[in-house]
Amino acid sequence: MGRPGNARATRSDDTVLDGAFVLTNPSLGSSRWDFAGADLFVLSIFAWALVGFGNVYYGLARRVLELTGWIWSSPAARSR
């Protein structure tokens, strides 16, 4: 471990937080199992994730079309 002066806290039980604010109910929210009670927080997480997934699949499809010759990646590639 080395000298005590150079030791660093690597676990949460090694660090003392004086005056830290802790919620009594740490959950951000809850909804029913059928998603009928979804609040704005949950919907925004789903919107963020769906846009990200859509971009991944768009990029994959675009690359497949580039490799098969259906579209070109840049104007310079068209002159080849």
N, C-alpha and C positions, 0 to 999 in steps of 0.2 A: 504494500500500500504506500510505502514511502513515509515521509515526515508528516506528522499531523497537521502542520500548517498548510501543506499542499493538497490535502484531501478535499474532495468535492462531494457534495450530496448527490447521489445517483438514485436514491429511492425516496418516495414521498414521506416515509417515516423518519428520514434523516434530516428533514428540513422543518424548522419551527416557524410558523407564520403567526406573528402576534397581531391581533386586531383584524384578522381576516374575516370577511363576511361569508357565511355559509347559509344557503337556503334550507328551510326545514323540509320542504318538498322539492327534491332536486329534479323532478321530471319536467320536461319542457311542455308536454301536453299529452293527451291521450284521446283516442277515438275508438269507435266501435270496430269490430272485426270486419264489417262489410263496407268500411270506408264512407259511410253515410255522414259521420260526424267530423269529417276532415276539416281542419281549420286552415287559415292562410299559410301558416308555417309549413304544414305537411304538404299542401298543394304547391308551394314554392319549391320545396325539395324535389317533388316529382317533376315539376317543370324543368328545373335545372338538370336533373338526371336524363330526362327524355331528350332534351336538346343535345346533351353530350353524346348519348347513344346514337342519335340521328346523325351527328357529325362523323362519328366513327364509321357508320355504315355508308354514309355518302362518300367518305374518303376511300373506303375499300372498293365500292362500286366504280368510282372514278378511276382508280388505279387499274382495275380489271379492264375497263374500256380502253385505257391508254395502252395496256399490254396487248390487247387484241386488235388494236388499230382502228377502233371505232371513233375515237377522239384523239386529239394530240394534246400534249401537255403544254406546249408553248408554240408561238409562231416559228421559232427557229427549228423546231422538230419537224414542221411540215415540209421544210425544204430538203430534208434528207432523202 
